[in-house]
């Protein structure tokens, strides 16, 4: 699987697995070398095999098997332990919660970039609803398509159209470069604007990692502001608060409920003293039963533990503040300048340009790309209006000067005439 870069890969095989097993996948492994799975081609109906594929991919995305409390709009949900007669097509409420927790705790960075169409190896299929290499557009079958910019029969643009899809395609034309296509969500995000030559909104980039956020309670990390109190509320519900130092000092012990790293299911490595705030998440108050895992309680301290190391969501999130100018990285409390290495980028991005989370210069909020010299509230139309206003003012001024000079000349001639008559 290392021959080609991938976010997630699955192999479909005709090999008959043992017992009732139809597929296998590593849990919570997305964006790692173990982001893989294998599926048995166990049915002639593609939708049935597809349901198994979705199930195993769900495990890669941190989803557990559904229990009796989980529900979806269908008769059966995708993450049910055993495939039922009713082929599942929807994820359950539990799966959505698991996925949200996976995204917030693991922060899989490979999901931040958009896959390239050229990376799709299979030939393009017009009418499948996905724009592939060689297609101008793809709005589905002729019967399904409602897009006036796209010819569904040929997957080409209709006459006069220059685009058919995308946030920056309006009425089959490219939106102006001054149009915002992805607003700034919070202080850890940056807005994106249309380019004027692409129908797609540019890549979603965030504020520089390590930027103080939430009144300096945290530091930005890949568009988020991870904080322990928020993590406690997610784990233990409303009313939960961060545990005291006594709780976090237990992370030195290296036991199943207090540690920094867990290389395997039965191996727990304790934290160094300076890293205790980056090990197991300890909270107080909140619910008795955690949202994820099983609970451990002693004194006022509450933590969670998990039998499977690949689905352990009980650690402090990466990027969480662990001291002034320090954040958690790989379960260690590290200086910001060491883990994010932003010094050079900050030095290069001056004035109306700022450093983003990819260590690239981008326009600061309220300044338009690509050159960052025009404020957002001054669009091209505003500039044109201003130019017209200036031109009119100059014309009026010149006209006034000409009229004034003419009047002056007339007066001079009259004075000369009066002087001549007197002589």
C-alpha positions as CSV (number, residue, x, y, z in Angstrom):
1,X,0.0,0.0,0.0
2,X,3.0,2.3,0.1
3,X,3.4,2.5,-3.6
4,X,0.8,5.2,-4.0
5,X,-0.1,8.0,-1.6
6,X,-3.6,7.4,-0.3
7,X,-6.0,8.6,2.4
8,X,-7.7,5.2,2.6
9,X,-7.4,2.0,0.6
10,X,-9.5,-1.2,0.5
11,X,-9.0,-4.5,-1.3
12,X,-12.0,-6.4,-2.6
13,X,-11.2,-10.1,-3.0
14,X,-12.9,-13.4,-3.9
15,X,-11.2,-15.2,-1.1
16,X,-13.7,-16.7,1.4
17,X,-13.0,-15.5,4.9
18,X,-13.5,-17.7,7.9
19,X,-16.9,-17.9,9.6
20,X,-19.2,-14.9,9.3
21,X,-16.4,-12.4,8.6
22,X,-17.0,-10.4,5.5
23,X,-14.4,-7.7,6.0
24,X,-11.5,-6.4,8.2
25,X,-10.1,-3.0,8.8
26,X,-7.9,-1.1,11.2
27,X,-9.9,1.1,13.6
28,X,-9.3,4.9,13.7
29,X,-6.4,4.5,11.2
30,X,-7.3,7.2,8.6
31,X,-4.2,9.1,7.3
32,X,-1.8,6.5,8.6
33,X,0.0,3.6,7.0
34,X,-2.7,1.3,8.4
35,X,-5.6,3.2,6.7
36,X,-6.6,0.0,4.9
37,X,-9.1,-2.8,4.8
38,X,-10.0,-5.9,3.0
39,X,-13.5,-6.9,1.8
40,X,-14.9,-10.3,0.6
41,X,-16.8,-10.1,-2.7
42,X,-19.6,-12.1,-1.0
43,X,-22.6,-11.1,-3.1
44,X,-23.4,-10.6,-6.8
45,X,-25.3,-7.4,-5.9
46,X,-22.9,-4.4,-5.8
47,X,-24.9,-2.6,-3.2
48,X,-24.4,-5.4,-0.7
49,X,-20.7,-5.5,-1.1
50,X,-20.7,-1.7,-1.0
51,X,-22.5,-1.8,2.4
52,X,-19.7,-4.0,3.7
53,X,-17.1,-1.6,2.2
54,X,-18.8,1.4,3.9
55,X,-18.8,-0.6,7.2
56,X,-15.1,-1.3,7.2
57,X,-14.3,2.2,6.1
58,X,-16.4,3.4,9.0
59,X,-14.0,1.5,11.3
60,X,-11.1,3.4,9.6
61,X,-13.0,6.6,10.5
62,X,-13.2,5.7,14.2
63,X,-16.7,4.2,14.2
64,X,-17.6,1.4,16.5
65,X,-20.4,-1.2,16.0
66,X,-23.9,0.1,16.7
67,X,-25.8,-1.0,19.8
68,X,-29.5,-0.9,20.6
69,X,-29.4,2.8,21.4
70,X,-28.2,3.8,17.9
71,X,-30.6,4.8,15.2
72,X,-30.8,5.9,11.6
73,X,-33.6,6.6,9.1
74,X,-33.3,3.2,7.6
75,X,-34.4,-0.3,8.8
76,X,-30.7,-1.1,9.4
77,X,-27.6,1.0,9.9
78,X,-24.2,0.6,8.3
79,X,-22.2,0.0,11.5
80,X,-24.5,-2.9,12.7
81,X,-22.3,-5.8,13.7
82,X,-23.9,-8.4,11.4
83,X,-25.2,-7.6,7.9
84,X,-29.0,-8.0,7.9
85,X,-31.5,-8.8,5.2
86,X,-32.3,-5.1,5.0
87,X,-29.2,-3.6,3.2
88,X,-28.0,-0.6,5.3
89,X,-27.4,2.7,3.4
90,X,-27.2,5.2,6.3
91,X,-24.9,5.7,9.2
92,X,-26.4,5.9,12.7
93,X,-26.4,8.7,15.3
94,X,-23.7,6.8,17.2
95,X,-21.6,6.6,14.0
96,X,-21.8,10.3,13.5
97,X,-20.8,10.9,17.2
98,X,-17.9,8.5,16.8
99,X,-16.8,10.2,13.6
100,X,-16.9,13.7,15.2
101,X,-14.9,12.5,18.2
102,X,-12.3,10.9,15.8
103,X,-11.9,14.1,13.8
104,X,-11.5,16.3,16.9
105,X,-9.2,14.0,18.8
106,X,-7.0,12.6,16.0
107,X,-7.2,15.6,13.6
108,X,-6.4,13.6,10.5
109,X,-4.5,16.0,8.3
110,X,-4.9,14.1,5.0
111,X,-8.6,15.2,4.9
112,X,-7.6,18.8,4.6
113,X,-6.6,18.6,0.9
114,X,-8.8,18.0,-2.1
115,X,-8.1,14.8,-4.2
116,X,-6.9,15.5,-7.7
117,X,-9.1,14.2,-10.6
118,X,-6.0,13.0,-12.4
119,X,-5.3,10.6,-9.5
120,X,-8.5,8.6,-10.4
121,X,-7.2,5.5,-12.3
122,X,-10.4,4.2,-13.8
123,X,-11.8,5.6,-17.2
124,X,-14.3,8.5,-16.9
125,X,-17.9,7.5,-16.9
126,X,-20.3,10.2,-18.2
127,X,-23.4,10.3,-16.1
128,X,-22.2,9.1,-12.8
129,X,-22.3,12.5,-11.2
130,X,-18.6,12.9,-10.7
131,X,-16.5,15.1,-12.9
132,X,-13.5,13.0,-14.0
133,X,-10.5,13.6,-16.3
134,X,-11.7,14.5,-19.8
135,X,-15.1,15.8,-18.7
136,X,-16.1,19.4,-18.6
137,X,-18.9,18.6,-16.2
138,X,-21.0,15.7,-15.0
139,X,-24.5,16.3,-13.6
140,X,-25.7,12.7,-13.6
141,X,-27.9,11.0,-16.2
142,X,-29.9,12.8,-18.8
143,X,-33.0,12.1,-16.6
144,X,-31.4,13.3,-13.4
145,X,-29.6,16.4,-14.6
146,X,-31.1,19.8,-13.9
147,X,-27.9,21.9,-14.5
148,X,-28.4,24.3,-17.4
149,X,-24.6,24.7,-17.8
150,X,-23.9,21.0,-18.5
151,X,-24.9,18.8,-21.4
152,X,-25.7,15.5,-19.6
153,X,-25.5,13.4,-22.7
154,X,-21.9,14.4,-23.5
155,X,-20.6,15.8,-20.2
156,X,-19.6,19.0,-22.0
157,X,-20.5,22.6,-21.2
158,X,-23.6,24.0,-22.9
159,X,-23.1,26.9,-25.5
160,X,-21.9,30.1,-23.8
161,X,-21.1,28.4,-20.5
162,X,-17.6,28.5,-19.1
163,X,-18.3,26.4,-16.0
164,X,-21.0,24.2,-14.5
165,X,-20.0,23.3,-11.0
166,X,-18.3,24.9,-8.0
167,X,-18.7,27.6,-5.4
168,X,-17.3,30.1,-7.8
169,X,-19.6,29.3,-10.8
170,X,-22.5,31.6,-11.0
171,X,-25.0,31.4,-13.9
172,X,-22.5,29.4,-15.9
173,X,-19.8,32.1,-15.5
174,X,-16.8,32.5,-13.3
175,X,-17.5,34.6,-10.2
176,X,-15.5,37.7,-9.7
177,X,-12.2,37.5,-7.8
178,X,-13.7,39.7,-5.1
179,X,-16.4,37.2,-4.1
180,X,-15.9,35.3,-0.8
181,X,-16.6,31.6,-1.3
182,X,-15.7,30.3,2.2
183,X,-16.2,32.7,5.1
184,X,-13.9,32.9,8.1
185,X,-15.5,30.6,10.8
186,X,-13.6,31.8,13.8
187,X,-10.3,33.3,14.9
188,X,-8.4,30.1,13.9
189,X,-9.7,30.3,10.3
190,X,-9.0,32.4,7.2
191,X,-11.5,33.4,4.5
192,X,-11.2,32.2,0.9
193,X,-12.1,34.2,-2.2
194,X,-12.8,33.2,-5.8
195,X,-9.9,33.5,-8.2
196,X,-11.8,34.7,-11.2
197,X,-10.4,31.9,-13.3
198,X,-11.5,28.8,-11.4
199,X,-15.0,27.6,-10.6
200,X,-13.8,25.9,-7.4
201,X,-13.1,27.7,-4.1
202,X,-9.4,27.7,-3.3
203,X,-8.1,25.2,-0.8
204,X,-9.3,25.7,2.8
205,X,-6.5,27.1,4.8
206,X,-6.4,28.1,8.4
207,X,-4.7,30.6,10.7
208,X,-1.1,29.9,11.7
209,X,-0.8,27.0,14.1
210,X,0.2,28.4,17.5
211,X,-1.7,31.6,17.3
212,X,-3.4,32.4,20.6
213,X,-7.2,31.8,20.6
214,X,-10.2,32.0,22.9
215,X,-8.7,34.9,24.9
216,X,-5.3,33.0,25.1
217,X,-6.9,29.9,26.7
218,X,-5.6,27.9,23.8
219,X,-3.5,27.9,20.6
220,X,-4.8,27.4,17.1
221,X,-4.2,24.0,15.5
222,X,-5.4,23.2,12.0
223,X,-8.4,25.5,12.2
224,X,-9.4,24.6,15.8
225,X,-8.7,25.9,19.3
226,X,-8.4,22.7,21.3
227,X,-9.0,23.2,25.0
228,X,-9.2,20.6,27.9
229,X,-12.5,22.0,29.2
230,X,-14.2,21.5,25.8
231,X,-12.7,17.9,25.6
232,X,-14.1,17.2,29.1
233,X,-17.6,18.3,28.0
234,X,-17.4,16.1,24.9
235,X,-16.4,13.1,27.0
236,X,-18.6,13.6,30.1
237,X,-21.4,16.0,29.0
238,X,-22.4,19.5,30.2
239,X,-21.1,20.4,33.7
240,X,-17.8,18.6,33.3
241,X,-14.6,20.5,34.1
242,X,-10.9,19.9,33.9
243,X,-9.4,17.7,36.6
244,X,-6.9,19.2,39.1
245,X,-3.1,18.7,39.0
246,X,-3.3,15.7,41.3
247,X,-5.3,13.9,38.6
248,X,-2.8,14.6,35.8
249,X,0.2,13.7,38.0
250,X,-1.2,10.1,37.8
251,X,0.0,10.0,34.2
252,X,3.5,9.3,35.4
253,X,2.4,5.8,36.6
254,X,1.9,4.2,33.2
255,X,-1.2,2.2,34.0
256,X,-4.3,1.5,31.9
257,X,-6.1,4.6,33.0
258,X,-3.0,7.0,33.3
259,X,-0.2,7.1,30.8
260,X,1.2,9.1,27.9
261,X,1.7,6.5,25.1
262,X,0.3,3.1,24.3
263,X,2.3,1.2,21.7
264,X,0.1,-1.9,22.0
265,X,-3.1,-3.1,23.8
266,X,-1.2,-4.2,26.9
267,X,1.7,-1.7,27.0
268,X,1.3,1.6,28.8
269,X,4.2,4.1,29.0
270,X,4.0,6.7,31.7
271,X,4.6,10.4,31.1
272,X,7.7,12.4,32.0
273,X,6.9,14.9,34.7
274,X,6.9,17.8,32.3
275,X,4.4,15.9,30.0
276,X,1.7,14.9,32.4
277,X,-0.8,17.5,30.9
278,X,-0.5,15.7,27.5
279,X,-1.3,12.2,28.6
280,X,-4.7,10.8,29.7
281,X,-7.5,13.4,29.9
282,X,-8.7,13.8,33.5
283,X,-12.0,15.6,34.3
284,X,-14.4,16.2,37.2
285,X,-18.2,16.4,37.5
286,X,-20.4,15.9,34.4
287,X,-22.2,12.5,33.7
288,X,-21.4,9.3,35.5
289,X,-21.0,7.3,32.3
290,X,-18.7,8.8,29.6
291,X,-19.7,9.2,25.9
292,X,-16.8,7.0,24.9
293,X,-15.1,4.1,26.6
294,X,-15.4,2.9,30.2
295,X,-14.9,5.0,33.2
296,X,-12.3,5.1,36.0
297,X,-13.0,7.3,39.0
298,X,-10.9,8.0,42.1
299,X,-11.1,11.0,44.5
300,X,-12.7,13.6,42.2
301,X,-10.8,12.4,39.1
302,X,-12.5,10.8,36.1
303,X,-10.8,9.2,33.1
304,X,-11.7,6.6,30.5
305,X,-10.1,3.4,29.3
306,X,-10.4,1.3,26.2
307,X,-9.6,-2.4,25.4
308,X,-8.5,-1.5,21.8
309,X,-5.5,0.8,21.6
310,X,-6.5,1.9,18.0
311,X,-9.8,3.3,19.3
312,X,-8.5,5.0,22.4
313,X,-10.0,8.5,22.5
314,X,-9.2,9.2,26.1
315,X,-6.0,11.2,25.6
316,X,-5.6,15.0,25.6
317,X,-5.9,16.2,22.0
318,X,-2.9,17.2,19.9
319,X,-2.4,21.0,19.9
320,X,-3.9,21.5,23.4
321,X,-2.2,24.2,25.5
322,X,0.0,22.6,28.3
323,X,1.7,25.8,29.5
324,X,2.6,29.3,28.3
325,X,4.0,29.0,24.8
326,X,3.7,25.2,24.9
327,X,1.3,22.6,23.3
328,X,0.8,18.9,23.3
329,X,2.5,17.1,20.4
330,X,2.8,13.3,20.4
331,X,1.9,13.3,24.1
332,X,4.8,15.6,24.9
333,X,4.6,19.2,26.1
334,X,6.6,21.1,23.5
335,X,7.5,24.8,22.9
336,X,5.5,26.3,20.1
337,X,8.5,27.4,18.1
338,X,9.8,23.9,18.1
339,X,6.7,22.0,17.1
340,X,5.3,24.5,14.6
341,X,8.5,26.1,13.3
342,X,6.8,29.3,12.3
343,X,9.6,31.9,12.8
344,X,10.7,32.0,9.1
345,X,7.2,32.2,7.8
346,X,6.3,35.1,10.2
347,X,9.5,36.9,9.1
348,X,8.5,36.6,5.4
349,X,4.8,37.5,5.8
350,X,4.6,41.2,6.5
351,X,2.0,44.0,6.4
352,X,-1.3,42.8,4.9
353,X,0.0,39.2,4.5
354,X,-0.1,36.6,7.3
355,X,1.3,33.1,7.8
356,X,-1.2,30.2,7.5
357,X,-1.2,26.7,9.0
358,X,0.8,25.4,6.0
359,X,3.6,27.9,6.6
360,X,2.6,29.9,3.5
361,X,1.9,33.6,3.1
362,X,-1.7,34.5,2.5
363,X,-3.8,37.6,2.7
364,X,-4.8,38.8,6.1
365,X,-8.6,38.9,6.8
366,X,-10.2,42.0,5.1
367,X,-7.6,42.0,2.3
368,X,-8.2,40.6,-1.2
369,X,-5.9,38.0,-2.8
370,X,-3.6,37.5,-4.6
371,X,-1.6,40.7,-3.9
372,X,-3.2,41.7,-0.6
373,X,-3.2,45.4,-1.6
374,X,-7.0,46.0,-1.9
375,X,-9.3,46.0,1.1
376,X,-12.3,43.7,1.0
377,X,-14.7,46.6,1.2
378,X,-13.2,48.1,-1.9
379,X,-14.3,45.9,-4.8
380,X,-13.5,46.6,-8.5
381,X,-16.9,48.3,-9.0
382,X,-16.1,50.6,-6.0
383,X,-12.7,51.4,-7.6
384,X,-14.3,52.1,-11.0
385,X,-16.9,54.3,-9.3
386,X,-14.1,56.2,-7.5
387,X,-12.2,56.6,-10.7
388,X,-15.3,58.0,-12.5
389,X,-16.0,60.3,-9.6
390,X,-12.4,61.6,-9.7
391,X,-12.6,62.1,-13.5
392,X,-15.9,64.0,-13.2
393,X,-14.4,66.2,-10.4
394,X,-11.4,66.9,-12.6
395,X,-13.6,67.7,-15.6
396,X,-15.7,70.1,-13.5
397,X,-12.5,71.7,-12.0
398,X,-11.0,72.2,-15.5
399,X,-14.3,73.6,-16.8
400,X,-14.4,76.1,-14.0
401,X,-10.8,77.1,-14.7
402,X,-11.5,77.6,-18.4
403,X,-14.7,79.6,-17.7
404,X,-12.8,81.7,-15.1
405,X,-10.0,82.4,-17.6
406,X,-12.5,83.3,-20.3
407,X,-14.3,85.8,-18.0
408,X,-10.9,87.3,-16.9
409,X,-9.9,87.8,-20.6
410,X,-13.2,89.4,-21.5
411,X,-12.8,91.8,-18.6
412,X,-9.3,92.7,-19.6
413,X,-10.5,93.4,-23.2
414,X,-13.2,95.7,-21.8
415,X,-10.7,97.6,-19.7
416,X,-8.5,98.0,-22.7
417,X,-11.4,99.3,-24.8
418,X,-12.3,101.8,-22.1
419,X,-8.7,103.1,-21.9
420,X,-8.5,103.5,-25.7
421,X,-11.8,105.5,-25.8
422,X,-10.6,107.8,-23.0
423,X,-7.5,108.7,-25.0
